[in-house]
Amino acid sequence: MTETEQKFEFSEFSGEFVDDDVTVILRIYRPAGTNLDWTLEVFDEEGNTTIWNDTFDTDRDAFEEFLATVQRDGIRSFLDEPVQRLH
């Protein structure tokens, strides 16, 4: 199966997130039909992507890491150059 054929299961925590008048799209996902770890990705208003290098045991763990990043670095940190973040 090629990557374009891969189906994903998206967490209920995925979706738009707005803070300080900045909107980002939060995607927390894993391959559909699996119990593999969850991937965390954030898309900014320009369509740039920030993705975490590590995966997460649960979708809640991924969401909490996103919230901790927003609290620590601010939502505007996602508007800088796209980066890969360490977990």
All heavy atoms as an XYZ file, in Angstrom:
725
protein
N       0.850     -1.181      0.000
C       0.000      0.000      0.000
C       0.891      1.237      0.000
O       1.804      1.350      0.795
C      -0.881     -0.028      1.256
C      -1.826      1.138      1.335
S      -2.906      1.128      2.812
C      -3.748     -0.419      2.627
N       0.604      2.158     -0.889
C       1.390      3.381     -0.940
C       0.884      4.366      0.098
O      -0.218      4.226      0.624
C       1.319      4.035     -2.334
O      -0.015      4.461     -2.561
C       1.781      3.085     -3.421
N       1.706      5.366      0.359
C       1.337      6.366      1.358
C       0.034      7.070      0.980
O      -0.773      7.393      1.834
C       2.471      7.377      1.502
C       2.242      8.364      2.613
C       3.432      9.260      2.830
O       4.566      8.763      2.799
O       3.217     10.470      3.033
N      -0.184      7.303     -0.304
C      -1.409      7.990     -0.724
C      -2.644      7.122     -0.516
O      -3.745      7.639     -0.428
C      -1.323      8.424     -2.206
O      -1.060      7.274     -3.006
C      -0.263      9.481     -2.406
N      -2.465      5.797     -0.443
C      -3.576      4.898     -0.205
C      -3.814      4.665      1.284
O      -4.824      4.093      1.657
C      -3.324      3.551     -0.888
C      -3.270      3.647     -2.395
C      -2.815      2.351     -3.039
O      -2.185      1.527     -2.339
O      -3.073      2.169     -4.224
N      -2.870      5.065      2.118
C      -2.967      4.852      3.560
C      -4.156      5.603      4.129
O      -4.348      6.779      3.847
C      -1.684      5.317      4.257
C      -1.705      5.217      5.762
C      -1.694      3.795      6.256
O      -0.847      3.012      5.863
N      -2.638      3.443      7.099
N      -4.962      4.930      4.922
C      -6.104      5.549      5.594
C      -5.697      5.846      7.031
O      -4.939      5.088      7.642
C      -7.301      4.604      5.589
C      -7.726      4.173      4.217
C      -8.495      5.246      3.530
C      -9.072      4.715      2.233
N      -8.996      5.616      1.150
N      -6.212      6.945      7.555
C      -5.868      7.350      8.910
C      -7.113      7.481      9.765
O      -8.182      7.843      9.284
C      -5.112      8.681      8.903
C      -3.764      8.582      8.249
C      -3.566      9.022      6.959
C      -2.689      8.036      8.935
C      -2.331      8.926      6.354
C      -1.447      7.930      8.343
C      -1.266      8.376      7.043
N      -6.919      7.213     11.029
C      -7.937      7.445     12.057
C      -7.545      8.743     12.754
O      -6.419      8.868     13.244
C      -7.919      6.280     13.049
C      -8.730      6.500     14.282
C      -8.543      5.390     15.312
O      -7.782      4.433     15.072
O      -9.159      5.512     16.374
N      -8.470      9.699     12.779
C      -8.183     10.982     13.413
C      -8.825     11.031     14.793
O      -9.959     10.596     14.980
C      -8.690     12.140     12.550
C      -7.842     12.347     11.334
C      -8.106     11.652     10.172
C      -6.754     13.204     11.376
C      -7.308     11.823      9.049
C      -5.954     13.379     10.261
C      -6.234     12.684      9.100
N      -8.097     11.578     15.730
C      -8.564     11.734     17.100
C      -9.669     12.777     17.172
O      -9.704     13.728     16.386
C      -7.398     12.171     17.986
O      -7.857     12.657     19.223
N     -10.516     12.608     18.166
C     -11.549     13.627     18.429
C     -10.927     14.951     18.867
O     -11.584     15.980     18.846
C     -12.523     13.129     19.493
C     -11.882     12.900     20.845
C     -12.813     12.271     21.875
O     -13.729     11.556     21.495
O     -12.582     12.530     23.070
N      -9.649     14.937     19.249
C      -8.956     16.169     19.637
C      -8.475     16.970     18.420
O      -8.036     18.106     18.555
C      -7.753     15.866     20.538
C      -8.128     15.253     21.858
C      -7.808     13.931     22.141
C      -8.815     15.983     22.818
C      -8.150     13.363     23.354
C      -9.167     15.423     24.028
C      -8.831     14.103     24.303
N      -8.543     16.386     17.243
C      -8.138     17.078     16.017
C      -9.146     18.175     15.677
O     -10.327     18.062     16.004
C      -8.064     16.082     14.849
O      -7.054     15.130     15.062
N      -8.667     19.213     15.003
C      -9.559     20.276     14.552
C      -8.911     21.638     14.697
O      -7.710     21.757     14.929
N      -9.730     22.676     14.537
C      -9.230     24.041     14.676
C      -8.988     24.371     16.140
O      -9.739     23.946     17.012
C     -10.245     25.045     14.121
C     -10.238     25.161     12.634
C     -11.064     26.340     12.143
O     -11.628     27.091     12.965
O     -11.142     26.503     10.937
N      -7.928     25.129     16.366
C      -7.598     25.607     17.699
C      -7.281     27.083     17.563
O      -6.449     27.470     16.741
C      -6.394     24.842     18.260
C      -6.080     25.178     19.683
C      -6.683     24.497     20.726
C      -5.180     26.193     19.981
C      -6.385     24.807     22.045
C      -4.880     26.512     21.295
C      -5.487     25.813     22.325
N      -7.979     27.916     18.343
C      -7.803     29.365     18.264
C      -7.320     29.884     19.612
O      -7.878     29.540     20.660
C      -9.127     30.061     17.887
C      -8.933     31.568     17.803
C      -9.689     29.512     16.593
N      -6.265     30.703     19.563
C      -5.744     31.345     20.771
C      -5.067     32.636     20.331
O      -4.379     32.655     19.301
C      -4.741     30.412     21.466
C      -4.264     30.954     22.802
O      -5.108     31.409     23.592
O      -3.051     30.924     23.044
N      -5.272     33.699     21.078
C      -4.609     34.978     20.796
C      -4.828     35.409     19.341
O      -3.905     35.873     18.671
C      -3.118     34.864     21.128
C      -2.425     36.218     21.218
O      -3.117     37.217     21.501
O      -1.200     36.265     20.983
N      -6.047     35.218     18.845
C      -6.430     35.573     17.470
C      -5.645     34.821     16.400
O      -5.548     35.274     15.255
C      -6.313     37.085     17.223
C      -7.315     37.875     18.044
O      -8.439     37.364     18.242
O      -6.979     38.984     18.484
N      -5.055     33.689     16.751
C      -4.341     32.847     15.797
C      -5.075     31.511     15.725
O      -5.406     30.926     16.750
C      -2.873     32.610     16.236
C      -2.193     31.601     15.335
C      -2.116     33.926     16.253
N      -5.324     31.056     14.491
C      -5.978     29.773     14.280
C      -4.975     28.794     13.688
O      -4.282     29.118     12.719
C      -7.172     29.918     13.314
O      -8.088     30.861     13.857
C      -7.872     28.584     13.104
N      -4.895     27.608     14.267
C      -4.097     26.520     13.711
C      -5.006     25.302     13.567
O      -6.051     25.205     14.216
C      -2.864     26.174     14.579
C      -1.902     27.352     14.667
C      -3.261     25.705     15.967
N      -4.596     24.392     12.715
C      -5.300     23.125     12.552
C      -4.458     22.057     13.227
O      -3.292     21.854     12.888
C      -5.504     22.769     11.068
C      -6.227     23.894     10.332
C      -6.244     21.434     10.944
C      -7.616     24.184     10.826
N      -5.059     21.397     14.170
C      -4.405     20.342     14.940
C      -4.831     19.006     14.363
O      -6.022     18.742     14.203
C      -4.833     20.470     16.406
C      -4.346     19.440     17.394
C      -2.828     19.473     17.489
C      -4.964     19.695     18.748
N      -3.846     18.182     14.015
C      -4.136     16.829     13.522
C      -3.424     15.825     14.410
O      -2.203     15.869     14.543
C      -3.678     16.664     12.076
C      -4.510     17.446     11.111
C      -4.201     17.198      9.656
N      -3.259     16.137      9.370
C      -3.154     15.520      8.207
N      -3.927     15.861      7.221
N      -2.248     14.586      8.012
N      -4.211     14.958     15.001
C      -3.687     13.851     15.800
C      -4.243     12.596     15.140
O      -5.464     12.430     15.041
C      -4.130     13.956     17.266
C      -3.614     15.262     17.886
C      -3.654     12.739     18.059
C      -4.168     15.555     19.272
N      -3.354     11.736     14.651
C      -3.819     10.602     13.856
C      -2.877      9.405     13.962
O      -1.743      9.523     14.414
C      -3.969     11.031     12.395
C      -2.675     11.495     11.766
C      -1.843     10.612     11.092
C      -2.269     12.820     11.864
C      -0.656     11.033     10.528
C      -1.089     13.264     11.290
C      -0.282     12.356     10.620
O       0.898     12.772     10.074
N      -3.402      8.265     13.499
C      -2.616      7.037     13.382
C      -3.211      6.237     12.230
O      -4.342      6.500     11.800
C      -2.634      6.244     14.676
C      -4.001      5.694     15.047
C      -3.937      4.938     16.342
N      -5.271      4.533     16.780
C      -5.517      3.999     17.949
N      -4.536      3.809     18.815
N      -6.737      3.641     18.276
N      -2.471      5.246     11.736
C      -3.022      4.424     10.660
C      -4.331      3.767     11.113
O      -4.423      3.239     12.221
C      -1.933      3.381     10.408
C      -0.663      4.057     10.851
C      -1.071      4.890     12.031
N      -5.332      3.827     10.245
C      -6.652      3.271     10.564
C      -6.555      1.770     10.824
O      -5.765      1.065     10.197
C      -7.617      3.551      9.424
N      -7.353      1.313     11.774
C      -7.436     -0.116     12.071
C      -6.245     -0.662     12.827
O      -6.042     -1.873     12.867
N      -5.448      0.218     13.431
C      -4.266     -0.230     14.174
C      -4.330      0.294     15.602
O      -5.159      1.149     15.927
C      -2.953      0.286     13.549
O      -2.847      1.695     13.793
C      -2.883      0.000     12.063
N      -3.440     -0.205     16.412
C      -3.246      0.321     17.759
C      -1.887      0.990     17.869
O      -1.309      1.062     18.950
C      -3.365     -0.798     18.798
C      -4.799     -1.230     18.993
O      -5.711     -0.415     18.955
N      -5.006     -2.520     19.176
N      -1.377      1.463     16.740
C      -0.085      2.146     16.737
C      -0.196      3.476     17.463
O      -1.293      3.973     17.725
C       0.390      2.364     15.293
C       0.685      1.090     14.497
C       1.023      1.441     13.053
C       1.811      0.303     15.142
N       0.964      4.072     17.775
C       0.992      5.355     18.468
C       0.443      6.462     17.578
O       0.338      6.328     16.360
C       2.426      5.687     18.889
C       2.911      4.799     20.026
O       2.088      4.125     20.654
O       4.128      4.800     20.270
N       0.140      7.582     18.212
C      -0.475      8.731     17.556
C       0.582      9.743     17.115
O       1.548     10.001     17.823
C      -1.448      9.412     18.515
C      -2.604      8.540     18.865
C      -2.646      7.614     19.867
C      -3.872      8.484     18.232
N      -3.877      6.992     19.887
C      -4.654      7.511     18.898
C      -4.445      9.179     17.168
C      -5.958      7.214     18.524
C      -5.745      8.887     16.799
C      -6.490      7.915     17.480
N       0.380     10.341     15.961
C       1.229     11.393     15.418
C       0.560     12.737     15.674
O      -0.659     12.854     15.565
C       1.435     11.183     13.908
O       2.089      9.926     13.709
C       2.267     12.306     13.298
N       1.364     13.748     15.997
C       0.870     15.096     16.266
C       1.428     16.054     15.218
O       2.643     16.132     15.028
C       1.296     15.539     17.668
C       1.014     16.983     18.085
C      -0.468     17.319     17.978
C       1.518     17.215     19.506
N       0.521     16.763     14.538
C       0.873     17.735     13.513
C       0.054     19.002     13.716
O      -1.117     18.916     14.084
C       0.490     17.201     12.132
C       1.601     16.776     11.262
C       1.082     16.309      9.911
O       0.071     15.606      9.812
O       1.754     16.675      8.931
N       0.659     20.144     13.450
C      -0.047     21.424     13.528
C       0.210     22.178     12.227
O       1.352     22.321     11.787
C       0.444     22.270     14.731
C      -0.244     23.631     14.739
C       0.193     21.534     16.038
N      -0.879     22.656     11.600
C      -0.797     23.471     10.387
C      -1.120     24.906     10.760
O      -2.135     25.161     11.414
C      -1.819     22.998      9.339
C      -1.525     21.633      8.798
C      -2.019     20.504      9.425
C      -0.753     21.483      7.662
C      -1.756     19.238      8.929
C      -0.479     20.215      7.158
C      -0.985     19.093      7.799
N      -0.271     25.840     10.326
C      -0.540     27.243     10.612
C      -1.423     27.849      9.526
O      -1.845     27.165      8.588
C       0.756     28.036     10.805
C       1.556     28.235      9.533
O       1.027     28.049      8.420
O       2.744     28.604      9.647
N      -1.698     29.148      9.648
C      -2.585     29.840      8.718
C      -2.027     29.887      7.295
O      -2.765     30.067      6.334
C      -2.853     31.260      9.222
C      -3.579     31.273     10.550
C      -3.601     32.632     11.223
O      -2.678     33.441     10.996
O      -4.554     32.881     11.981
N      -0.723     29.724      7.161
C      -0.073     29.745      5.846
C       0.009     28.347      5.236
O       0.481     28.186      4.115
C       1.344     30.318      5.971
C       1.411     31.689      6.608
C       1.013     32.775      5.634
O       1.386     32.685      4.451
O       0.299     33.696      6.067
N      -0.401     27.333      5.978
C      -0.323     25.955      5.497
C       0.982     25.266      5.822
O       1.227     24.140      5.387
N       1.855     25.931      6.603
C       3.099     25.303      7.039
C       2.791     24.277      8.124
O       1.836     24.428      8.873
C       4.075     26.352      7.573
C       4.481     27.332      6.499
O       4.836     26.949      5.393
N       4.400     28.617      6.809
N       3.626     23.266      8.221
C       3.392     22.166      9.139
C       4.477     22.088     10.204
O       5.657     22.205      9.899
C       3.382     20.826      8.380
O       2.411     20.883      7.350
C       3.073     19.670      9.311
N       4.044     21.876     11.436
C       4.952     21.523     12.524
C       4.568     20.110     12.937
O       3.403     19.833     13.195
C       4.795     22.470     13.720
O       5.106     23.808     13.292
C       5.722     22.077     14.855
N       5.543     19.217     12.959
C       5.273     17.831     13.318
C       6.246     17.393     14.405
O       7.416     17.764     14.385
C       5.359     16.908     12.076
C       4.890     15.497     12.416
C       6.740     16.908     11.477
C       4.623     14.626     11.223
N       5.747     16.648     15.363
C       6.577     16.143     16.450
C       7.319     14.910     15.966
O       6.753     14.051     15.280
C       5.709     15.802     17.655
C       5.446     16.961     18.560
C       5.927     17.124     19.828
C       4.630     18.114     18.306
N       5.480     18.311     20.366
C       4.672     18.939     19.448
C       3.876     18.543     17.219
C       3.995     20.147     19.530
C       3.197     19.742     17.292
C       3.264     20.531     18.444
N       8.594     14.814     16.321
C       9.407     13.658     15.938
C       8.910     12.375     16.576
O       8.900     11.324     15.945
C      10.874     13.863     16.334
C      11.562     14.892     15.476
O      11.187     15.115     14.333
N      12.576     15.528     16.026
N       8.537     12.453     17.828
C       8.087     11.277     18.553
C       6.584     11.117     18.415
O       5.858     12.085     18.195
C       8.445     11.391     20.037
C       9.949     11.348     20.277
O      10.674     10.772     19.447
O      10.386     11.897     21.304
N       6.137      9.890     18.573
C       4.705      9.623     18.580
C       4.245      9.488     20.031
O       5.064      9.494     20.955
C       4.394      8.345     17.787
O       5.174      7.266     18.306
C       4.691      8.536     16.301
N       2.949      9.346     20.223
C       2.359      9.355     21.558
C       1.529      8.093     21.772
O       0.843      7.635     20.853
C       1.478     10.599     21.725
C       2.245     11.879     21.559
C       2.462     12.415     20.298
C       2.782     12.528     22.661
C       3.190     13.583     20.137
C       3.517     13.694     22.509
C       3.715     14.217     21.249
N       1.574      7.579     22.994
C       0.824      6.363     23.327
C      -0.674      6.543     23.140
O      -1.362      5.634     22.693
C       1.088      5.930     24.774
C       2.512      5.432     24.983
O       3.166      5.016     24.006
O       2.966      5.466     26.145
N      -1.169      7.727     23.511
C      -2.601      7.996     23.400
C      -2.823      9.328     22.701
O      -1.936     10.192     22.687
C      -3.296      8.043     24.779
O      -2.838      9.208     25.485
C      -3.017      6.785     25.601
N      -4.012      9.501     22.151
C      -4.334     10.783     21.528
C      -4.402     11.884     22.576
O      -4.041     13.026     22.317
C      -5.604     10.698     20.689
C      -6.843     10.248     21.459
O      -6.717      9.662     22.551
O      -7.955     10.458     20.930
N      -4.807     11.547     23.783
C      -4.843     12.534     24.868
C      -3.429     13.019     25.197
O      -3.212     14.206     25.432
C      -5.518     11.974     26.111
C      -5.542     13.000     27.266
C      -6.381     12.555     28.436
N      -7.784     12.448     28.137
C      -8.635     13.483     28.071
N      -8.192     14.699     28.264
N      -9.903     13.289     27.807
N      -2.456     12.099     25.209
C      -1.063     12.491     25.456
C      -0.592     13.495     24.394
O       0.077     14.477     24.706
C      -0.133     11.278     25.438
C      -0.284     10.386     26.646
O      -0.892     10.799     27.657
O       0.210      9.228     26.569
N      -0.950     13.242     23.142
C      -0.570     14.153     22.060
C      -1.225     15.517     22.255
O      -0.570     16.553     22.106
C      -0.963     13.552     20.708
N      -2.502     15.524     22.591
C      -3.217     16.783     22.795
C      -2.625     17.559     23.971
O      -2.431     18.778     23.884
C      -4.700     16.506     23.018
C      -5.534     17.746     23.137
C      -5.655     18.630     22.079
C      -6.205     18.023     24.313
C      -6.426     19.783     22.184
C      -6.988     19.169     24.433
C      -7.090     20.053     23.365
N      -2.306     16.870     25.048
C      -1.715     17.538     26.213
C      -0.345     18.111     25.885
O       0.014     19.184     26.376
C      -1.672     16.584     27.401
C      -3.064     16.328     27.970
C      -3.117     15.307     29.091
O      -2.060     14.734     29.445
O      -4.227     15.078     29.601
N       0.426     17.431     25.041
C       1.719     17.971     24.605
C       1.507     19.239     23.780
O       2.235     20.222     23.941
C       2.487     16.934     23.785
C       3.762     17.461     23.158
C       4.807     17.929     24.154
O       4.794     17.501     25.323
O       5.674     18.736     23.748
N       0.510     19.243     22.910
C       0.186     20.441     22.140
C      -0.168     21.589     23.073
O       0.350     22.699     22.932
C      -0.967     20.156     21.169
C      -1.551     21.398     20.572
C      -0.865     22.095     19.586
C      -2.772     21.882     21.000
C      -1.392     23.258     19.032
C      -3.314     23.039     20.455
C      -2.613     23.726     19.470
N      -1.058     21.340     24.036
C      -1.461     22.394     24.977
C      -0.275     22.904     25.788
O      -0.144     24.106     26.024
C      -2.554     21.879     25.920
C      -3.907     21.585     25.283
C      -4.860     21.009     26.331
C      -4.494     22.819     24.622
N       0.604     21.996     26.215
C       1.790     22.400     26.974
C       2.704     23.276     26.122
O       3.284     24.251     26.614
C       2.547     21.169     27.470
N       2.825     22.962     24.833
C       3.645     23.760     23.934
C       3.055     25.154     23.772
O       3.775     26.156     23.801
C       3.779     23.066     22.567
O       4.377     21.785     22.766
C       4.620     23.891     21.602
N       1.726     25.225     23.616
C       1.067     26.528     23.495
C       1.267     27.345     24.768
O       1.568     28.536     24.711
C      -0.438     26.363     23.174
C      -1.180     27.689     23.301
C      -0.622     25.775     21.781
N       1.132     26.692     25.916
C       1.307     27.407     27.184
C       2.751     27.881     27.356
O       3.001     28.998     27.788
C       0.894     26.515     28.355
C       0.974     27.233     29.685
C       0.439     26.384     30.822
O       0.234     25.188     30.696
N       0.222     27.009     31.958
N       3.702     27.032     26.997
C       5.123     27.343     27.192
C       5.640     28.341     26.156
O       6.318     29.300     26.485
C       5.937     26.041     27.133
C       7.425     26.211     27.327
C       8.177     24.886     27.187
N       8.028     24.331     25.851
C       7.406     23.186     25.559
N       6.864     22.445     26.504
N       7.315     22.758     24.315
N       5.322     28.104     24.871
C       5.920     28.879     23.781
C       4.963     29.874     23.128
O       5.406     30.730     22.372
C       6.435     27.935     22.690
C       7.472     26.948     23.206
O       8.139     27.264     24.218
O       7.610     25.873     22.600
N       3.674     29.720     23.394
C       2.670     30.573     22.770
C       2.223     30.026     21.429
O       2.982     29.354     20.729
N       0.992     30.331     21.075
C       0.431     29.851     19.811
C       1.184     30.421     18.621
O       1.316     29.780     17.579
C      -1.083     30.181     19.717
C      -1.737     29.447     18.551
C      -1.310     31.677     19.592
C      -1.997     28.011     18.782
N       1.743     31.615     18.793
C       2.462     32.252     17.685
C       3.765     31.533     17.337
O       4.327     31.755     16.263
C       2.709     33.719     17.983
C       1.409     34.506     18.057
C       1.596     35.997     18.201
N       0.312     36.659     18.316
C      -0.482     36.944     17.288
N      -0.109     36.634     16.078
N      -1.644     37.549     17.478
N       4.222     30.644     18.206
C       5.429     29.879     17.899
C       5.215     28.988     16.675
O       6.169     28.621     16.000
C       5.858     29.030     19.100
O       4.933     27.993     19.360
N       3.969     28.677     16.360
C       3.685     27.865     15.185
C       3.708     28.687     13.894
O       3.668     28.126     12.813
C       2.332     27.166     15.326
C       2.322     26.156     16.436
C       1.634     26.418     17.607
C       3.004     24.965     16.314
C       1.631     25.495     18.642
C       3.009     24.038     17.337
C       2.324     24.307     18.502
N       3.751     30.002     14.016
C       3.775     30.858     12.842
C       5.184     31.099     12.339
O       5.379     31.635     11.257
C       3.108     32.212     13.143
C       1.666     32.134     13.621
C       1.127     33.531     13.874
C       0.791     31.369     12.649
N       6.177     30.712     13.139
C       7.561     30.823     12.709
C       7.828     29.759     11.658
O       6.936     29.047     11.231
C       8.503     30.642     13.896
C       8.326     31.745     14.937
O       7.885     32.855     14.558
O       8.603     31.495     16.120
N       9.064     29.635     11.273
C       9.438     28.602     10.323
C       8.967     27.242     10.841
O       9.105     26.950     12.027
C      10.960     28.572     10.138
C      11.497     29.776      9.398
C      11.009     29.842      7.967
O      11.001     28.808      7.285
O      10.617     30.933      7.547
N       8.409     26.402      9.962
C       7.993     25.063     10.386
C       9.176     24.311     10.984
O      10.299     24.428     10.506
C       7.539     24.399      9.097
C       7.247     25.532      8.160
C       8.160     26.639      8.564
N       8.896     23.586     12.042
C       9.953     22.843     12.722
C       9.469     21.447     13.062
O       8.283     21.174     13.077
C      10.389     23.542     14.040
C      10.995     24.896     13.754
C       9.229     23.664     14.997
N      10.419     20.597     13.327
C      10.090     19.304     13.905
C      10.389     19.422     15.381
O      11.451     19.877     15.782
C      10.912     18.190     13.272
C      10.504     17.935     11.846
C      11.002     16.612     11.336
O      11.841     15.976     11.954
N      10.495     16.198     10.216
N       9.425     19.069     16.189
C       9.572     19.225     17.627
C       9.863     17.876     18.279
O       9.349     16.862     17.856
C       8.301     19.813     18.230
C       8.034     21.217     17.732
C       6.834     21.800     18.410
N       6.515     23.102     17.868
C       6.893     24.243     18.407
N       7.610     24.248     19.499
N       6.560     25.383     17.854
N      10.680     17.951     19.304
C      10.977     16.747     20.076
C       9.925     16.580     21.148
O       9.436     17.548     21.705
C      12.365     16.841     20.695
C      13.511     17.000     19.690
C      14.814     17.192     20.443
C      13.582     15.814     18.768
N       9.606     15.385     21.463
C       8.602     15.061     22.482
C       9.299     14.905     23.807
O      10.358     14.444     23.935
C       7.860     13.801     22.078
C       7.073     13.159     23.155
N       6.058     13.809     23.816
C       7.115     11.926     23.667
C       5.511     12.982     24.688
N       6.142     11.838     24.621
